[in-house]
Amino acid sequence: MKASAPAPKSELRGDYSKARPDYSVEQDWSAYTKDEHALYRRLFERQSKLVPRYACPEWIEAIAGLDAASEIPRFHQVSKKLRAATGWEIVAVPGLIPDDAFFTHLANRRFPVTVWLRRPEEFDYIVEPDVFHDFFGHVPLLFDRVYADHLYEYGKGGLKAMRLDAVKMLARLYWFTIEFGLMNTAAGIRAYGAGLLSSGGELAYCVDDPRPRRLPFDLERTMRTEYQIDRYQETYFVIDSFEQLMRETAPDFTPIYARLKS
């Protein structure tokens, strides 16, 4: 997730040499190759076969209006639609960015999207988020006003968490909601987390497999739970709606951080 502080730039994918102080860059769309657009299409096609069965209705409705299946999207065009819908926009970044830059972007209704695409040999698994993960997984739900407002509040809360030395706890909330969250729907449990929606394997696993625990969302338990970065999750948290997520994350986290640290 981008809320994690990055390793030294020499160890990261992406070109940081042209990054601005807020880590934004230009999306040089003309630099993408035919092979990259073809790989993006293959990734999109694979996930498009899965999401009707496993994605939440809000995501399915949003992706249908994006016309993003044929090539790597042009961020400025999508941002124009986003601003009209929820006041958000996409900001291109070279890769993982520091906590303060990430939270500041969210707190100003800007979602950081990585510009580079994985290599063909990384088709099934990639360590760092690329443009496919960020766009396919995250961007559609930014068209949902309640979800988008929650992410805005999360960004403001992240800046506060930095002052309280509580980013690790807040990062767990992001992981188990924005990245790997599940939702109860009329059709059953469905995924809304970007890490699930962009995964060829974990998307079916998180809904169908009997092994993982699927627990009702509980804010403090979420903040206490360790997550897996190199394998499928052992635990998922399930919300009833984005309204519930917004409501249950609305209180001041300061006393929660204090309890969790004790």
Short mmCIF file of the C-alpha atoms (twelve columns), coordinates in Angstrom:
data_MODEL
# 
_entry.id   MODEL 
# 
loop_
_atom_site.group_PDB 
_atom_site.id 
_atom_site.type_symbol 
_atom_site.label_atom_id 
_atom_site.label_alt_id 
_atom_site.label_comp_id 
_atom_site.label_asym_id 
_atom_site.label_seq_id 
_atom_site.Cartn_x 
_atom_site.Cartn_y 
_atom_site.Cartn_z 
_atom_site.pdbx_PDB_model_num 
ATOM 1   C CA . MET A 1   0.000   0.000   0.000   1 
ATOM 2   C CA . LYS A 2   1.199   3.493   -0.656  1 
ATOM 3   C CA . ALA A 3   0.745   4.594   2.927   1 
ATOM 4   C CA . SER A 4   3.873   2.678   3.820   1 
ATOM 5   C CA . ALA A 5   7.097   4.650   3.958   1 
ATOM 6   C CA . PRO A 6   9.270   3.703   0.991   1 
ATOM 7   C CA . ALA A 7   12.585  1.938   0.996   1 
ATOM 8   C CA . PRO A 8   15.565  3.882   -0.378  1 
ATOM 9   C CA . LYS A 9   14.804  4.994   -3.906  1 
ATOM 10  C CA . SER A 10  17.567  2.810   -5.329  1 
ATOM 11  C CA . GLU A 11  15.537  -0.232  -4.216  1 
ATOM 12  C CA . LEU A 12  12.222  0.962   -5.670  1 
ATOM 13  C CA . ARG A 13  10.720  0.525   -9.095  1 
ATOM 14  C CA . GLY A 14  9.962   3.732   -10.908 1 
ATOM 15  C CA . ASP A 15  11.831  6.865   -11.932 1 
ATOM 16  C CA . TYR A 16  11.884  9.371   -9.065  1 
ATOM 17  C CA . SER A 17  14.307  11.758  -10.779 1 
ATOM 18  C CA . LYS A 18  11.532  13.996  -12.156 1 
ATOM 19  C CA . ALA A 19  9.250   13.839  -9.126  1 
ATOM 20  C CA . ARG A 20  8.023   17.113  -7.659  1 
ATOM 21  C CA . PRO A 21  8.243   17.808  -3.903  1 
ATOM 22  C CA . ASP A 22  4.835   16.129  -3.458  1 
ATOM 23  C CA . TYR A 23  6.143   13.124  -5.455  1 
ATOM 24  C CA . SER A 24  3.813   13.775  -8.372  1 
ATOM 25  C CA . VAL A 25  5.066   13.352  -11.937 1 
ATOM 26  C CA . GLU A 26  3.656   13.747  -15.416 1 
ATOM 27  C CA . GLN A 27  2.050   10.691  -16.934 1 
ATOM 28  C CA . ASP A 28  4.014   10.419  -20.170 1 
ATOM 29  C CA . TRP A 29  1.295   8.412   -21.874 1 
ATOM 30  C CA . SER A 30  3.074   8.443   -25.243 1 
ATOM 31  C CA . ALA A 31  5.992   6.554   -23.668 1 
ATOM 32  C CA . TYR A 32  3.913   3.415   -23.075 1 
ATOM 33  C CA . THR A 33  4.722   0.757   -25.679 1 
ATOM 34  C CA . LYS A 34  2.354   -1.403  -27.696 1 
ATOM 35  C CA . ASP A 35  3.496   -4.362  -25.614 1 
ATOM 36  C CA . GLU A 36  2.622   -2.532  -22.397 1 
ATOM 37  C CA . HIS A 37  -0.853  -1.667  -23.656 1 
ATOM 38  C CA . ALA A 38  -1.281  -5.305  -24.718 1 
ATOM 39  C CA . LEU A 39  -0.201  -6.542  -21.276 1 
ATOM 40  C CA . TYR A 40  -2.596  -4.111  -19.603 1 
ATOM 41  C CA . ARG A 41  -5.411  -5.439  -21.828 1 
ATOM 42  C CA . ARG A 42  -4.576  -9.025  -20.845 1 
ATOM 43  C CA . LEU A 43  -4.678  -8.101  -17.156 1 
ATOM 44  C CA . PHE A 44  -7.962  -6.252  -17.628 1 
ATOM 45  C CA . GLU A 45  -9.493  -9.152  -19.559 1 
ATOM 46  C CA . ARG A 46  -8.510  -11.685 -16.905 1 
ATOM 47  C CA . GLN A 47  -10.006 -9.668  -14.062 1 
ATOM 48  C CA . SER A 48  -13.083 -8.782  -16.081 1 
ATOM 49  C CA . LYS A 49  -13.996 -12.475 -16.152 1 
ATOM 50  C CA . LEU A 50  -13.842 -12.619 -12.338 1 
ATOM 51  C CA . VAL A 51  -15.322 -9.369  -11.088 1 
ATOM 52  C CA . PRO A 52  -18.975 -10.003 -12.054 1 
ATOM 53  C CA . ARG A 53  -18.967 -12.879 -9.561  1 
ATOM 54  C CA . TYR A 54  -16.741 -11.413 -6.844  1 
ATOM 55  C CA . ALA A 55  -16.793 -7.580  -6.878  1 
ATOM 56  C CA . CYS A 56  -19.192 -5.354  -4.964  1 
ATOM 57  C CA . PRO A 57  -21.983 -3.704  -7.008  1 
ATOM 58  C CA . GLU A 58  -20.583 -0.190  -6.496  1 
ATOM 59  C CA . TRP A 59  -17.299 -1.169  -8.156  1 
ATOM 60  C CA . ILE A 60  -19.015 -2.971  -11.033 1 
ATOM 61  C CA . GLU A 61  -21.214 0.037   -11.733 1 
ATOM 62  C CA . ALA A 62  -18.269 2.425   -11.733 1 
ATOM 63  C CA . ILE A 63  -15.904 0.417   -13.943 1 
ATOM 64  C CA . ALA A 64  -18.623 0.125   -16.593 1 
ATOM 65  C CA . GLY A 65  -18.510 3.880   -17.142 1 
ATOM 66  C CA . LEU A 66  -14.758 4.227   -17.431 1 
ATOM 67  C CA . ASP A 67  -14.108 2.702   -20.882 1 
ATOM 68  C CA . ALA A 68  -10.710 1.560   -19.619 1 
ATOM 69  C CA . ALA A 69  -10.332 -1.904  -21.139 1 
ATOM 70  C CA . SER A 70  -8.393  -1.278  -24.344 1 
ATOM 71  C CA . GLU A 71  -5.296  0.631   -23.217 1 
ATOM 72  C CA . ILE A 72  -3.575  2.140   -20.200 1 
ATOM 73  C CA . PRO A 73  -5.894  5.003   -19.227 1 
ATOM 74  C CA . ARG A 74  -5.006  8.642   -19.696 1 
ATOM 75  C CA . PHE A 75  -5.143  10.023  -16.170 1 
ATOM 76  C CA . HIS A 76  -6.241  13.527  -17.118 1 
ATOM 77  C CA . GLN A 77  -9.326  12.215  -18.904 1 
ATOM 78  C CA . VAL A 78  -10.381 10.097  -15.943 1 
ATOM 79  C CA . SER A 79  -9.683  12.975  -13.554 1 
ATOM 80  C CA . LYS A 80  -12.122 15.148  -15.481 1 
ATOM 81  C CA . LYS A 81  -14.878 12.572  -14.873 1 
ATOM 82  C CA . LEU A 82  -13.874 12.136  -11.243 1 
ATOM 83  C CA . ARG A 83  -13.926 15.848  -10.469 1 
ATOM 84  C CA . ALA A 84  -17.447 16.079  -11.835 1 
ATOM 85  C CA . ALA A 85  -18.617 13.051  -9.835  1 
ATOM 86  C CA . THR A 86  -16.950 13.353  -6.420  1 
ATOM 87  C CA . GLY A 87  -14.388 16.167  -6.565  1 
ATOM 88  C CA . TRP A 88  -11.421 13.774  -6.784  1 
ATOM 89  C CA . GLU A 89  -8.623  13.509  -9.319  1 
ATOM 90  C CA . ILE A 90  -5.778  11.146  -10.144 1 
ATOM 91  C CA . VAL A 91  -2.208  12.251  -9.537  1 
ATOM 92  C CA . ALA A 92  0.571   10.332  -11.273 1 
ATOM 93  C CA . VAL A 93  3.434   9.149   -9.039  1 
ATOM 94  C CA . PRO A 94  6.591   7.158   -9.831  1 
ATOM 95  C CA . GLY A 95  5.805   4.395   -7.334  1 
ATOM 96  C CA . LEU A 96  5.600   4.055   -3.560  1 
ATOM 97  C CA . ILE A 97  5.695   7.422   -1.829  1 
ATOM 98  C CA . PRO A 98  6.262   8.515   1.794   1 
ATOM 99  C CA . ASP A 99  3.461   8.658   4.324   1 
ATOM 100 C CA . ASP A 100 3.242   12.443  4.507   1 
ATOM 101 C CA . ALA A 101 2.969   12.839  0.724   1 
ATOM 102 C CA . PHE A 102 0.408   10.032  0.467   1 
ATOM 103 C CA . PHE A 103 -1.806  11.348  3.258   1 
ATOM 104 C CA . THR A 104 -1.562  14.920  1.971   1 
ATOM 105 C CA . HIS A 105 -2.743  13.860  -1.471  1 
ATOM 106 C CA . LEU A 106 -5.732  11.998  -0.026  1 
ATOM 107 C CA . ALA A 107 -6.585  14.915  2.254   1 
ATOM 108 C CA . ASN A 108 -6.820  17.064  -0.885  1 
ATOM 109 C CA . ARG A 109 -8.900  14.527  -2.817  1 
ATOM 110 C CA . ARG A 110 -6.029  13.394  -5.023  1 
ATOM 111 C CA . PHE A 111 -5.385  9.684   -5.413  1 
ATOM 112 C CA . PRO A 112 -1.779  8.689   -6.249  1 
ATOM 113 C CA . VAL A 113 -1.580  6.243   -9.167  1 
ATOM 114 C CA . THR A 114 1.707   4.626   -10.167 1 
ATOM 115 C CA . VAL A 115 2.725   5.244   -13.776 1 
ATOM 116 C CA . TRP A 116 4.732   2.102   -14.546 1 
ATOM 117 C CA . LEU A 117 3.342   -1.317  -15.528 1 
ATOM 118 C CA . ARG A 118 4.608   -4.699  -14.350 1 
ATOM 119 C CA . ARG A 119 6.676   -6.966  -16.576 1 
ATOM 120 C CA . PRO A 120 5.071   -9.939  -18.378 1 
ATOM 121 C CA . GLU A 121 6.716   -12.415 -16.002 1 
ATOM 122 C CA . GLU A 122 4.939   -10.600 -13.128 1 
ATOM 123 C CA . PHE A 123 1.511   -11.163 -14.649 1 
ATOM 124 C CA . ASP A 124 0.196   -13.117 -11.664 1 
ATOM 125 C CA . TYR A 125 2.009   -11.414 -8.796  1 
ATOM 126 C CA . ILE A 126 3.780   -8.140  -8.167  1 
ATOM 127 C CA . VAL A 127 5.335   -6.850  -4.956  1 
ATOM 128 C CA . GLU A 128 4.816   -3.112  -5.480  1 
ATOM 129 C CA . PRO A 129 1.592   -1.594  -6.852  1 
ATOM 130 C CA . ASP A 130 1.706   -0.757  -10.549 1 
ATOM 131 C CA . VAL A 131 -0.639  1.215   -12.787 1 
ATOM 132 C CA . PHE A 132 -2.953  -1.767  -13.275 1 
ATOM 133 C CA . HIS A 133 -3.373  -2.412  -9.554  1 
ATOM 134 C CA . ASP A 134 -3.841  1.263   -8.746  1 
ATOM 135 C CA . PHE A 135 -6.220  2.051   -11.588 1 
ATOM 136 C CA . PHE A 136 -8.293  -1.117  -11.841 1 
ATOM 137 C CA . GLY A 137 -8.413  -1.701  -8.101  1 
ATOM 138 C CA . HIS A 138 -8.687  1.774   -6.598  1 
ATOM 139 C CA . VAL A 139 -9.999  4.302   -9.093  1 
ATOM 140 C CA . PRO A 140 -13.517 2.971   -9.840  1 
ATOM 141 C CA . LEU A 141 -14.700 3.316   -6.241  1 
ATOM 142 C CA . LEU A 142 -13.579 6.936   -6.161  1 
ATOM 143 C CA . PHE A 143 -16.780 7.525   -8.135  1 
ATOM 144 C CA . ASP A 144 -18.796 6.389   -5.102  1 
ATOM 145 C CA . ARG A 145 -19.335 9.500   -2.991  1 
ATOM 146 C CA . VAL A 146 -19.422 7.792   0.420   1 
ATOM 147 C CA . TYR A 147 -16.304 5.736   -0.286  1 
ATOM 148 C CA . ALA A 148 -14.535 8.802   -1.686  1 
ATOM 149 C CA . ASP A 149 -15.443 10.843  1.398   1 
ATOM 150 C CA . HIS A 150 -14.115 8.066   3.637   1 
ATOM 151 C CA . LEU A 151 -10.789 8.089   1.812   1 
ATOM 152 C CA . TYR A 152 -10.611 11.877  2.173   1 
ATOM 153 C CA . GLU A 153 -11.151 11.544  5.922   1 
ATOM 154 C CA . TYR A 154 -8.555  8.775   6.041   1 
ATOM 155 C CA . GLY A 155 -6.005  11.134  4.494   1 
ATOM 156 C CA . LYS A 156 -6.684  13.785  7.123   1 
ATOM 157 C CA . GLY A 157 -6.514  11.118  9.808   1 
ATOM 158 C CA . GLY A 158 -3.200  9.910   8.449   1 
ATOM 159 C CA . LEU A 159 -1.592  13.306  8.922   1 
ATOM 160 C CA . LYS A 160 -2.820  13.284  12.515  1 
ATOM 161 C CA . ALA A 161 -1.578  9.712   13.030  1 
ATOM 162 C CA . MET A 162 1.897   10.810  11.979  1 
ATOM 163 C CA . ARG A 163 1.918   13.366  14.802  1 
ATOM 164 C CA . LEU A 164 0.739   10.692  17.263  1 
ATOM 165 C CA . ASP A 165 3.198   8.004   16.113  1 
ATOM 166 C CA . ALA A 166 0.267   5.798   15.133  1 
ATOM 167 C CA . VAL A 167 0.708   5.266   11.394  1 
ATOM 168 C CA . LYS A 168 1.289   1.524   11.826  1 
ATOM 169 C CA . MET A 169 -2.140  1.094   13.404  1 
ATOM 170 C CA . LEU A 170 -3.816  3.251   10.782  1 
ATOM 171 C CA . ALA A 171 -2.031  1.325   8.031   1 
ATOM 172 C CA . ARG A 172 -3.703  -1.855  9.238   1 
ATOM 173 C CA . LEU A 173 -7.083  -0.192  8.799   1 
ATOM 174 C CA . TYR A 174 -6.182  0.739   5.214   1 
ATOM 175 C CA . TRP A 175 -4.927  -2.748  4.505   1 
ATOM 176 C CA . PHE A 176 -8.047  -4.528  5.749   1 
ATOM 177 C CA . THR A 177 -10.477 -2.086  4.137   1 
ATOM 178 C CA . ILE A 178 -9.187  -0.155  1.123   1 
ATOM 179 C CA . GLU A 179 -6.841  -2.937  0.000   1 
ATOM 180 C CA . PHE A 180 -8.422  -6.192  1.235   1 
ATOM 181 C CA . GLY A 181 -11.921 -5.320  2.392   1 
ATOM 182 C CA . LEU A 182 -15.044 -7.444  1.913   1 
ATOM 183 C CA . MET A 183 -18.671 -6.323  1.953   1 
ATOM 184 C CA . ASN A 184 -22.006 -8.019  2.646   1 
ATOM 185 C CA . THR A 185 -24.316 -7.564  -0.337  1 
ATOM 186 C CA . ALA A 186 -27.694 -8.939  -1.394  1 
ATOM 187 C CA . ALA A 187 -25.803 -11.518 -3.475  1 
ATOM 188 C CA . GLY A 188 -23.489 -12.527 -0.613  1 
ATOM 189 C CA . ILE A 189 -19.983 -11.483 0.413   1 
ATOM 190 C CA . ARG A 190 -18.187 -9.487  -2.282  1 
ATOM 191 C CA . ALA A 191 -14.828 -7.705  -2.519  1 
ATOM 192 C CA . TYR A 192 -14.223 -3.973  -2.562  1 
ATOM 193 C CA . GLY A 193 -10.527 -3.904  -1.659  1 
ATOM 194 C CA . ALA A 194 -8.174  -2.989  -4.495  1 
ATOM 195 C CA . GLY A 195 -5.668  -5.704  -3.642  1 
ATOM 196 C CA . LEU A 196 -8.441  -8.261  -4.140  1 
ATOM 197 C CA . LEU A 197 -10.079 -6.743  -7.203  1 
ATOM 198 C CA . SER A 198 -6.756  -6.638  -9.071  1 
ATOM 199 C CA . SER A 199 -5.656  -10.157 -8.042  1 
ATOM 200 C CA . GLY A 200 -6.098  -13.115 -10.349 1 
ATOM 201 C CA . GLY A 201 -6.022  -15.610 -7.471  1 
ATOM 202 C CA . GLU A 202 -7.044  -13.968 -4.216  1 
ATOM 203 C CA . LEU A 203 -10.272 -12.500 -5.567  1 
ATOM 204 C CA . ALA A 204 -11.931 -15.915 -5.753  1 
ATOM 205 C CA . TYR A 205 -10.126 -17.158 -2.642  1 
ATOM 206 C CA . CYS A 206 -11.369 -14.347 -0.414  1 
ATOM 207 C CA . VAL A 207 -15.013 -15.115 -1.207  1 
ATOM 208 C CA . ASP A 208 -15.146 -18.872 -1.881  1 
ATOM 209 C CA . ASP A 209 -12.355 -20.553 0.051   1 
ATOM 210 C CA . PRO A 210 -13.353 -21.983 3.465   1 
ATOM 211 C CA . ARG A 211 -9.938  -21.419 5.065   1 
ATOM 212 C CA . PRO A 212 -9.742  -17.679 5.845   1 
ATOM 213 C CA . ARG A 213 -11.674 -16.040 8.667   1 
ATOM 214 C CA . ARG A 214 -14.249 -13.494 7.542   1 
ATOM 215 C CA . LEU A 215 -15.030 -11.337 10.550  1 
ATOM 216 C CA . PRO A 216 -17.547 -8.515  10.978  1 
ATOM 217 C CA . PHE A 217 -15.731 -5.202  10.781  1 
ATOM 218 C CA . ASP A 218 -14.493 -4.024  14.166  1 
ATOM 219 C CA . LEU A 219 -12.337 -0.906  14.167  1 
ATOM 220 C CA . GLU A 220 -10.052 -1.700  17.085  1 
ATOM 221 C CA . ARG A 221 -9.631  -5.340  16.164  1 
ATOM 222 C CA . THR A 222 -8.705  -4.287  12.633  1 
ATOM 223 C CA . MET A 223 -6.048  -1.940  13.987  1 
ATOM 224 C CA . ARG A 224 -4.622  -4.744  16.148  1 
ATOM 225 C CA . THR A 225 -4.495  -7.388  13.421  1 
ATOM 226 C CA . GLU A 226 -1.264  -8.102  11.557  1 
ATOM 227 C CA . TYR A 227 -1.557  -8.555  7.818   1 
ATOM 228 C CA . GLN A 228 0.239   -10.743 5.277   1 
ATOM 229 C CA . ILE A 229 2.247   -9.075  2.528   1 
ATOM 230 C CA . ASP A 230 3.591   -12.169 0.766   1 
ATOM 231 C CA . ARG A 231 0.608   -14.555 0.715   1 
ATOM 232 C CA . TYR A 232 -3.160  -14.621 0.784   1 
ATOM 233 C CA . GLN A 233 -4.739  -13.170 3.903   1 
ATOM 234 C CA . GLU A 234 -5.737  -15.426 6.784   1 
ATOM 235 C CA . THR A 235 -8.319  -12.878 7.996   1 
ATOM 236 C CA . TYR A 236 -10.687 -10.525 6.216   1 
ATOM 237 C CA . PHE A 237 -13.026 -7.945  7.726   1 
ATOM 238 C CA . VAL A 238 -16.514 -7.582  6.291   1 
ATOM 239 C CA . ILE A 239 -18.493 -4.332  6.244   1 
ATOM 240 C CA . ASP A 240 -22.202 -3.993  5.544   1 
ATOM 241 C CA . SER A 241 -21.856 -0.794  3.502   1 
ATOM 242 C CA . PHE A 242 -19.583 2.147   2.877   1 
ATOM 243 C CA . GLU A 243 -21.942 4.148   5.078   1 
ATOM 244 C CA . GLN A 244 -21.093 1.790   7.939   1 
ATOM 245 C CA . LEU A 245 -17.370 2.143   7.248   1 
ATOM 246 C CA . MET A 246 -17.708 5.934   7.244   1 
ATOM 247 C CA . ARG A 247 -19.767 5.921   10.442  1 
ATOM 248 C CA . GLU A 248 -17.538 3.564   12.420  1 
ATOM 249 C CA . THR A 249 -14.332 5.345   11.466  1 
ATOM 250 C CA . ALA A 250 -15.733 8.820   12.220  1 
ATOM 251 C CA . PRO A 251 -14.812 9.061   15.954  1 
ATOM 252 C CA . ASP A 252 -11.534 10.562  17.112  1 
ATOM 253 C CA . PHE A 253 -8.870  7.844   16.958  1 
ATOM 254 C CA . THR A 254 -6.658  9.445   19.628  1 
ATOM 255 C CA . PRO A 255 -8.043  7.415   22.556  1 
ATOM 256 C CA . ILE A 256 -8.048  4.278   20.416  1 
ATOM 257 C CA . TYR A 257 -4.363  4.721   19.638  1 
ATOM 258 C CA . ALA A 258 -3.674  5.178   23.343  1 
ATOM 259 C CA . ARG A 259 -5.512  1.958   24.233  1 
ATOM 260 C CA . LEU A 260 -3.759  -0.029  21.529  1 
ATOM 261 C CA . LYS A 261 -0.353  1.193   22.641  1 
ATOM 262 C CA . SER A 262 -0.934  0.264   26.293  1 
# 
